[in-house]
Amino acid sequence: MPAGPAADTSGKAQRLTPAETRRALWTAAIAWGIFGSAWASMISGAPFVTFARNRLGASTFMFGLLSSLPFLAVLAQFPGSYWVERRRKRRSLFLITGTLNRLIWFAVAALPWVITGRHPSARVIALLGLVFLGSAFGHAGTPAWFSWFADLVPERIRARYLGRRAALATTTAVIVSALITWVIDRSSSFTTFTIIFCIAASLGLVDIELFWSVREPPMPKLEGARWRLRDVIFEPLRSQPFRGYLLYAFSEAFMFGIAGPFFWLMSLEFLKIGNFWSNLYIAMVPMIFTALALPGWGSICDRFGSKPLVTLGTAMSIIWPVCWLAATPGSYHPYLAVSAVVGGLFGAAIQVGDMNMLFALTPRESRSAYLAVLALASSLGWATAPSLSGALAQALKPMHLHLAGRTLANLHVLMLISVAARLAHVFLIIPHLPERKPRRTRELVRHLLLSPFRRAPRSFWFARRG
């Protein structure tokens, strides 16, 4: 690195200067908030569902497998964490693995042309392999990224910064997903998907390459014996509070994974509302309200802590599958609109609470190891739930139960199971979350209900004085 305010005469790296910190925070916000979020929106949700399910012909079970198996690539985080803790370097690992993760989507774009339509099963298996490989590269760099990113964000502004960065990313995702689903509804040919995935890969590369300009703060020197690969697992497990958080992470992922990817099948194949309306209610509207709510939840999290936020957010998330159960092909707008608004507002609370707990419970000295174990717990939930749900939905595919003038099918069963899982998570798992000086959820609810009335007299007073 060139000499400057962040380098001393001995050549040893020093902490980032305030100017460097500001630049790093802006880079992190723009990289993911604009380019990374656009990349993610173009390779997931409606584009991926339509490509895998409608164009490649993946079965319900294979679709569930496509949604879940990539999470098993989280095992790549362990050698990534070992590299970070042993070499005490993060930047190069993140840049290399992140670049490879994005390049994979050029191969996905070429897939329909490399494997002809005479081999449909080979196409699906190849897609599964490519997505798994890309996920492995992404996971390998995750410990390096989160450890590096945690050092870049000052603790005193962490929740607010994360909220605003997420709000920018959400705004980008809303715009991009609206445009992409509009395009897919008009043309879902292989040529269209090739163009979409190539553009997505290019935007994703910009997201990663922007960090070549960001210097890495030095990690603390390793104290004690040199790290071994098994230390990546056993070191975090020695912390009792962190073990409690691992159970929460697995339960949360499993709870959301039961019905998560199948909302798309519910909208496209049961309600038959098309890509645009599906994307509107599953992604766009929730993201809009998430973007509006994130900054506010960040400030509330700084005041009340994480536990009340995830309790309230998860309890309100039950409204989502309930509304989808109530929707019918002839009447769905009111139900899906309510689920989208409530899901966006209170999903933001869960997002802020989770991110705040993640950094609070992972010590700087060995943070990459903690993050690797945490990602494994979460990914096991995301991997097992959609796989089991896909197998169950495939087995119940012939089922059509007529009840009170309604027709219930296999996907409705997944919605009912999802409701039960969310209730169990709220009452059995969240109360045991570790947090210093926790505030009660009822205090948060009281604050949210009374805050508008407390502001009203002040607004009236200033209006009179004006």
C-alpha positions as CSV (number, residue, x, y, z in Angstrom):
1,M,0.0,0.0,0.0
2,P,1.3,3.5,-0.6
3,A,2.5,5.5,2.3
4,G,0.0,7.9,3.8
5,P,-1.8,8.8,7.0
6,A,-2.8,5.1,7.5
7,A,0.8,3.8,7.2
8,D,3.7,4.4,9.5
9,T,7.4,4.5,8.7
10,S,7.9,0.8,9.8
11,G,5.4,-0.3,7.1
12,K,3.0,-1.8,9.5
13,A,-0.7,-1.2,8.7
14,Q,-2.6,1.0,11.1
15,R,-6.3,1.6,11.7
16,L,-8.2,3.5,9.1
17,T,-8.3,7.2,9.3
18,P,-11.7,8.9,9.7
19,A,-11.6,9.9,6.0
20,E,-10.8,6.3,5.0
21,T,-13.7,5.0,7.1
22,R,-16.1,7.4,5.5
23,R,-15.0,6.3,2.1
24,A,-15.2,2.7,3.0
25,L,-18.8,3.1,4.4
26,W,-19.9,4.9,1.2
27,T,-18.3,2.2,-1.0
28,A,-20.0,-0.6,1.0
29,A,-23.3,1.2,0.8
30,I,-23.1,1.9,-3.0
31,A,-21.6,-1.5,-3.9
32,W,-24.3,-3.6,-2.4
33,G,-27.0,-1.0,-2.2
34,I,-27.0,-0.5,-6.0
35,F,-24.9,-3.1,-7.9
36,G,-25.1,-6.1,-5.6
37,S,-28.8,-5.7,-4.9
38,A,-29.5,-5.4,-8.6
39,W,-27.5,-8.6,-9.2
40,A,-29.4,-10.5,-6.5
41,S,-32.7,-9.3,-7.8
42,M,-32.0,-10.6,-11.3
43,I,-30.9,-14.1,-10.4
44,S,-33.5,-14.9,-7.7
45,G,-37.2,-14.7,-7.1
46,A,-39.4,-14.6,-10.2
47,P,-36.5,-14.8,-12.8
48,F,-35.1,-17.9,-11.2
49,V,-38.5,-19.6,-10.6
50,T,-39.6,-19.0,-14.2
51,F,-36.2,-20.2,-15.6
52,A,-36.0,-23.3,-13.5
53,R,-39.6,-24.3,-13.3
54,N,-41.2,-23.2,-16.6
55,R,-38.2,-23.2,-19.0
56,L,-36.1,-26.0,-17.7
57,G,-39.1,-28.0,-16.4
58,A,-37.8,-28.7,-12.8
59,S,-40.3,-30.8,-10.8
60,T,-41.7,-29.6,-7.4
61,F,-39.2,-31.8,-5.6
62,M,-36.3,-30.6,-7.8
63,F,-37.4,-27.0,-7.3
64,G,-37.3,-27.5,-3.5
65,L,-33.8,-29.1,-3.9
66,L,-32.7,-26.1,-6.0
67,S,-33.9,-23.8,-3.3
68,S,-32.2,-25.7,-0.5
69,L,-29.1,-27.6,-1.6
70,P,-27.0,-24.4,-2.3
71,F,-27.2,-23.6,1.4
72,L,-25.2,-26.8,2.2
73,A,-22.4,-25.0,0.4
74,V,-22.0,-23.2,3.7
75,L,-19.4,-25.8,4.6
76,A,-17.1,-23.8,2.4
77,Q,-17.1,-21.1,5.1
78,F,-15.0,-23.3,7.4
79,P,-11.8,-23.3,5.2
80,G,-12.5,-19.7,4.5
81,S,-12.6,-18.9,8.2
82,Y,-9.5,-21.0,8.8
83,W,-7.7,-19.0,6.2
84,V,-8.8,-15.7,7.8
85,E,-7.8,-16.7,11.4
86,R,-4.5,-18.4,10.3
87,R,-3.3,-15.8,7.8
88,R,-5.0,-12.8,9.4
89,K,-5.9,-11.5,5.9
90,R,-9.4,-11.0,4.6
91,R,-9.5,-8.6,1.6
92,S,-7.8,-10.9,-1.0
93,L,-10.0,-13.9,-0.1
94,F,-13.2,-11.9,-0.3
95,L,-12.3,-10.4,-3.7
96,I,-11.2,-13.7,-5.3
97,T,-14.2,-15.8,-4.1
98,G,-16.7,-12.9,-4.7
99,T,-15.5,-12.6,-8.3
100,L,-15.8,-16.3,-8.9
101,N,-19.3,-16.3,-7.4
102,R,-20.4,-13.7,-9.9
103,L,-18.7,-15.3,-12.9
104,I,-20.7,-18.5,-12.4
105,W,-23.8,-16.7,-13.7
106,F,-22.2,-16.3,-17.2
107,A,-22.1,-20.1,-17.2
108,V,-25.8,-20.2,-16.2
109,A,-26.6,-17.8,-19.0
110,A,-24.9,-20.2,-21.5
111,L,-26.6,-23.3,-20.1
112,P,-29.6,-23.5,-22.4
113,W,-27.3,-23.3,-25.4
114,V,-24.6,-25.7,-24.2
115,I,-27.1,-28.5,-23.3
116,T,-29.9,-29.0,-25.8
117,G,-33.6,-29.5,-25.1
118,R,-33.2,-33.3,-25.8
119,H,-31.6,-33.6,-22.3
120,P,-34.0,-31.7,-19.9
121,S,-32.8,-33.6,-16.8
122,A,-29.2,-32.8,-17.6
123,R,-30.1,-29.1,-17.8
124,V,-31.7,-29.2,-14.4
125,I,-28.8,-31.1,-12.8
126,A,-26.3,-28.7,-14.5
127,L,-28.2,-25.7,-13.1
128,L,-28.1,-27.3,-9.6
129,G,-24.4,-27.9,-9.9
130,L,-23.6,-24.4,-11.1
131,V,-25.8,-22.8,-8.4
132,F,-24.1,-25.0,-5.8
133,L,-20.7,-24.1,-7.0
134,G,-21.4,-20.4,-7.1
135,S,-22.9,-20.6,-3.6
136,A,-19.7,-22.4,-2.4
137,F,-17.5,-19.5,-3.7
138,G,-19.8,-17.0,-2.0
139,H,-19.8,-18.8,1.3
140,A,-16.0,-19.3,1.2
141,G,-15.6,-15.5,1.2
142,T,-18.3,-14.7,3.7
143,P,-16.2,-15.0,6.9
144,A,-13.7,-12.7,5.4
145,W,-16.3,-10.2,4.3
146,F,-18.2,-10.0,7.6
147,S,-15.1,-9.8,9.7
148,W,-13.8,-7.0,7.5
149,F,-17.1,-5.2,7.3
150,A,-17.6,-5.3,11.1
151,D,-14.2,-3.5,11.5
152,L,-15.3,-0.9,9.0
153,V,-18.5,0.2,10.7
154,P,-18.2,2.1,14.0
155,E,-20.2,0.5,16.7
156,R,-22.0,3.7,17.7
157,I,-23.7,4.0,14.3
158,R,-23.9,0.3,13.4
159,A,-27.7,-0.2,13.6
160,R,-28.5,3.1,11.8
161,Y,-25.9,2.5,9.1
162,L,-27.0,-1.1,8.4
163,G,-30.6,0.1,8.3
164,R,-29.9,2.9,5.7
165,R,-27.6,0.6,3.6
166,A,-30.4,-2.0,3.6
167,A,-32.9,0.7,2.6
168,L,-30.8,1.7,-0.4
169,A,-30.4,-2.0,-1.4
170,T,-34.2,-2.5,-1.0
171,T,-35.0,0.5,-3.2
172,T,-32.7,-0.8,-5.9
173,A,-34.2,-4.3,-5.7
174,V,-37.8,-2.9,-6.0
175,I,-36.9,-1.0,-9.2
176,V,-34.9,-3.8,-10.8
177,S,-37.3,-6.6,-9.9
178,A,-40.3,-4.6,-11.3
179,L,-38.4,-4.1,-14.6
180,I,-37.3,-7.7,-14.9
181,T,-40.7,-9.3,-14.2
182,W,-42.3,-6.9,-16.7
183,V,-39.8,-8.1,-19.3
184,I,-40.3,-11.8,-18.4
185,D,-44.1,-11.5,-18.6
186,R,-43.6,-10.4,-22.2
187,S,-40.8,-12.7,-23.2
188,S,-39.5,-15.7,-21.2
189,S,-37.4,-17.2,-24.0
190,F,-33.9,-18.6,-23.4
191,T,-32.5,-15.6,-25.2
192,T,-34.2,-13.3,-22.6
193,F,-32.8,-15.2,-19.7
194,T,-29.3,-15.3,-21.2
195,I,-29.3,-11.5,-21.5
196,I,-30.7,-11.1,-18.0
197,F,-28.1,-13.4,-16.4
198,C,-25.2,-11.8,-18.3
199,I,-26.2,-8.3,-17.2
200,A,-26.7,-9.6,-13.6
201,A,-23.2,-11.1,-13.6
202,S,-21.7,-7.9,-14.9
203,L,-23.4,-5.8,-12.2
204,G,-22.4,-8.3,-9.5
205,L,-18.7,-8.0,-10.6
206,V,-18.9,-4.2,-10.2
207,D,-20.2,-4.8,-6.6
208,I,-17.1,-6.9,-5.8
209,E,-14.5,-4.9,-7.7
210,L,-15.4,-1.6,-6.0
211,F,-13.7,-3.0,-2.9
212,W,-10.2,-3.0,-4.6
213,S,-10.1,0.7,-3.5
214,V,-10.8,-0.1,0.2
215,R,-7.9,-0.8,2.5
216,E,-8.2,-3.6,5.0
217,P,-7.9,-2.6,8.7
218,P,-5.4,-4.9,10.4
219,M,-6.7,-7.8,12.5
220,P,-5.6,-8.2,16.1
221,K,-2.5,-10.3,16.5
222,L,-3.3,-14.0,17.2
223,E,-2.6,-14.8,20.8
224,G,-1.9,-18.3,22.1
225,A,-1.4,-21.4,19.9
226,R,-1.8,-21.2,16.2
227,W,-5.2,-22.0,14.9
228,R,-6.1,-25.5,13.6
229,L,-9.1,-26.2,11.3
230,R,-11.1,-27.8,14.1
231,D,-10.8,-24.5,16.1
232,V,-13.1,-22.9,13.6
233,I,-15.9,-25.1,15.1
234,F,-14.9,-25.6,18.7
235,E,-13.9,-22.0,19.6
236,P,-17.4,-20.5,19.0
237,L,-19.1,-23.4,20.6
238,R,-17.4,-22.7,23.9
239,S,-19.5,-19.6,24.3
240,Q,-22.8,-20.4,26.0
241,P,-24.7,-17.2,24.8
242,F,-23.5,-17.9,21.2
243,R,-24.9,-21.5,21.4
244,G,-28.3,-20.0,22.3
245,Y,-28.1,-17.8,19.2
246,L,-27.2,-20.7,17.0
247,L,-30.4,-22.5,18.0
248,Y,-32.3,-19.3,17.2
249,A,-30.6,-18.9,13.8
250,F,-31.4,-22.5,12.8
251,S,-35.0,-22.2,14.0
252,E,-35.6,-19.0,12.2
253,A,-34.2,-20.3,8.9
254,F,-36.2,-23.5,9.2
255,M,-39.4,-21.6,10.1
256,F,-39.1,-19.3,7.0
257,G,-37.8,-22.0,4.7
258,I,-40.9,-24.2,5.1
259,A,-43.0,-22.1,2.8
260,G,-40.4,-19.6,1.5
261,P,-39.8,-20.6,-2.1
262,F,-43.3,-22.1,-2.5
263,F,-45.0,-18.7,-2.3
264,W,-43.9,-18.3,-5.9
265,L,-45.4,-21.7,-6.9
266,M,-48.6,-20.7,-5.0
267,S,-48.9,-17.5,-6.9
268,L,-47.9,-18.7,-10.3
269,E,-49.5,-22.2,-10.4
270,F,-52.5,-22.0,-7.9
271,L,-53.6,-18.4,-8.0
272,K,-52.2,-18.0,-11.6
273,I,-51.5,-14.3,-11.3
274,G,-48.4,-14.1,-13.5
275,N,-44.8,-12.9,-12.9
276,F,-45.5,-9.2,-12.4
277,W,-48.3,-9.6,-9.8
278,S,-46.4,-12.4,-8.1
279,N,-43.3,-10.3,-7.8
280,L,-45.3,-7.3,-6.7
281,Y,-46.8,-9.1,-3.7
282,I,-43.9,-11.4,-2.8
283,A,-41.0,-9.0,-3.4
284,M,-41.7,-5.5,-4.5
285,V,-44.3,-4.2,-2.0
286,P,-42.5,-5.9,1.0
287,M,-39.2,-4.4,-0.1
288,I,-40.8,-0.9,-0.4
289,F,-42.1,-1.0,3.1
290,T,-38.9,-2.6,4.3
291,A,-36.9,0.3,2.9
292,L,-39.3,2.8,4.6
293,A,-39.1,1.0,7.9
294,L,-35.4,0.0,8.2
295,P,-34.0,3.4,9.3
296,G,-36.7,3.7,12.0
297,W,-36.1,0.2,13.3
298,G,-32.4,0.9,13.4
299,S,-32.9,3.7,15.8
300,I,-35.4,1.7,17.8
301,C,-33.0,-1.2,18.0
302,D,-30.3,1.2,19.5
303,R,-32.8,2.0,22.2
304,F,-34.7,-1.2,22.9
305,G,-32.2,-3.9,21.8
306,S,-32.6,-6.8,19.4
307,K,-34.8,-9.2,21.3
308,P,-38.0,-7.2,21.3
309,L,-37.7,-6.4,17.6
310,V,-37.4,-10.1,16.5
311,T,-40.2,-11.1,18.9
312,L,-42.6,-8.5,17.5
313,G,-41.5,-9.0,13.9
314,T,-41.8,-12.8,14.0
315,A,-45.2,-12.7,15.7
316,M,-46.5,-10.3,13.0
317,S,-45.0,-12.5,10.2
318,I,-47.6,-15.1,10.9
319,I,-50.1,-12.8,9.0
320,W,-48.2,-13.6,5.8
321,P,-49.1,-17.4,5.4
322,V,-52.5,-16.8,6.9
323,C,-53.3,-14.3,4.2
324,W,-52.0,-16.6,1.5
325,L,-54.3,-19.4,2.9
326,A,-57.3,-17.0,2.5
327,A,-56.5,-16.0,-1.1
328,T,-58.3,-17.6,-4.0
329,P,-57.9,-17.3,-7.8
330,G,-61.0,-15.0,-7.8
331,S,-60.1,-13.0,-4.8
332,Y,-56.5,-12.4,-3.8
333,H,-55.6,-8.6,-4.0
334,P,-56.8,-7.6,-0.5
335,Y,-55.2,-10.6,1.2
336,L,-51.8,-10.4,-0.6
337,A,-51.7,-6.7,-0.2
338,V,-52.1,-7.0,3.6
339,S,-49.5,-9.7,3.8
340,A,-47.0,-7.7,1.7
341,V,-47.3,-4.5,3.7
342,V,-47.2,-6.3,7.1
343,G,-44.4,-8.6,5.9
344,G,-42.3,-5.6,4.7
345,L,-42.8,-3.5,7.8
346,F,-42.1,-6.2,10.4
347,G,-39.6,-8.2,8.3
348,A,-37.4,-5.1,8.6
349,A,-37.6,-5.3,12.4
350,I,-36.3,-9.0,12.2
351,Q,-33.6,-7.9,9.7
352,V,-32.2,-5.1,11.9
353,G,-32.4,-7.2,15.1
354,D,-30.6,-10.2,13.5
355,M,-27.8,-8.0,12.1
356,N,-27.3,-6.3,15.4
357,M,-27.2,-9.5,17.3
358,L,-24.8,-11.0,14.8
359,F,-22.2,-8.3,15.4
360,A,-22.9,-8.1,19.2
361,L,-22.3,-11.8,19.8
362,T,-19.2,-12.3,17.6
363,P,-16.0,-11.1,19.2
364,R,-13.6,-9.3,16.9
365,E,-10.6,-11.6,17.7
366,S,-12.1,-14.7,16.1
367,R,-15.2,-13.3,14.4
368,S,-14.8,-15.2,11.1
369,A,-15.0,-18.5,13.0
370,Y,-18.2,-17.4,14.8
371,L,-19.7,-16.3,11.5
372,A,-18.9,-19.6,9.8
373,V,-20.6,-21.7,12.6
374,L,-23.6,-19.3,12.6
375,A,-23.9,-19.6,8.8
376,L,-23.8,-23.4,9.1
377,A,-26.7,-23.3,11.6
378,S,-28.8,-21.0,9.5
379,S,-28.0,-22.8,6.2
380,L,-29.0,-26.1,7.7
381,G,-32.4,-24.7,8.4
382,W,-32.7,-23.2,4.9
383,A,-31.4,-26.5,3.4
384,T,-33.6,-28.9,5.2
385,A,-36.9,-27.0,5.3
386,P,-37.5,-26.5,1.5
387,S,-36.2,-30.0,0.8
388,L,-38.7,-31.6,3.2
389,S,-41.5,-29.2,2.0
390,G,-40.7,-30.0,-1.6
391,A,-40.9,-33.8,-0.9
392,L,-44.2,-33.3,1.0
393,A,-45.7,-31.1,-1.7
394,Q,-44.7,-33.7,-4.3
395,A,-46.3,-36.5,-2.3
396,L,-49.5,-34.5,-1.8
397,K,-49.8,-33.2,-5.3
398,P,-52.9,-35.3,-6.1
399,M,-54.7,-33.9,-3.0
400,H,-57.6,-31.5,-3.6
401,L,-59.7,-31.1,-0.5
402,H,-63.0,-29.2,-0.8
403,L,-63.9,-27.5,2.5
404,A,-66.5,-24.8,3.0
405,G,-66.6,-23.9,-0.6
406,R,-62.8,-23.7,-0.8
407,T,-60.3,-26.0,-2.6
408,L,-57.2,-26.8,-0.5
409,A,-54.2,-28.3,-2.3
410,N,-50.7,-29.5,-1.3
411,L,-49.2,-25.9,-1.1
412,H,-51.9,-25.0,1.5
413,V,-50.6,-27.7,3.7
414,L,-47.2,-26.0,3.7
415,M,-48.8,-22.7,4.6
416,L,-50.5,-24.3,7.7
417,I,-47.2,-25.9,8.8
418,S,-45.5,-22.6,8.3
419,V,-48.0,-20.9,10.7
420,A,-47.4,-23.6,13.3
421,A,-43.6,-23.3,13.0
422,R,-43.7,-19.5,13.4
423,L,-45.8,-19.8,16.6
424,A,-43.3,-22.3,18.0
425,H,-40.4,-20.0,17.2
426,V,-42.0,-17.1,19.0
427,F,-42.9,-18.9,22.2
428,L,-40.2,-21.6,22.5
429,I,-37.1,-20.2,20.9
430,I,-36.9,-16.4,21.0
431,P,-37.5,-16.1,24.8
432,H,-34.1,-17.8,25.4
433,L,-32.1,-15.4,23.2
434,P,-29.0,-14.0,24.9
435,E,-29.0,-10.3,25.3
436,R,-27.6,-7.9,27.9
437,K,-30.2,-5.7,29.6
438,P,-33.1,-6.9,27.5
439,R,-36.2,-4.7,27.2
440,R,-39.7,-6.2,27.2
441,T,-41.6,-6.5,24.0
442,R,-44.6,-4.9,25.6
443,E,-42.5,-1.8,26.2
444,L,-41.7,-1.7,22.4
445,V,-45.3,-2.1,21.5
446,R,-46.4,0.6,23.9
447,H,-43.8,2.9,22.4
448,L,-45.0,2.2,18.9
449,L,-48.6,2.8,19.8
450,L,-48.1,5.9,21.9
451,S,-45.3,7.6,19.9
452,P,-47.6,9.2,17.3
453,F,-49.8,10.7,20.1
454,R,-46.8,12.1,21.9
455,R,-45.6,13.8,18.7
456,A,-49.0,15.3,18.0
457,P,-49.2,17.9,20.8
458,R,-45.7,19.1,19.9
459,S,-46.7,19.4,16.2
460,F,-49.8,21.3,17.2
461,W,-47.8,23.6,19.5
462,F,-45.3,24.5,16.8
463,A,-48.0,25.0,14.3
464,R,-49.7,27.5,16.6
465,R,-46.4,29.3,17.2
466,G,-45.8,29.4,13.5
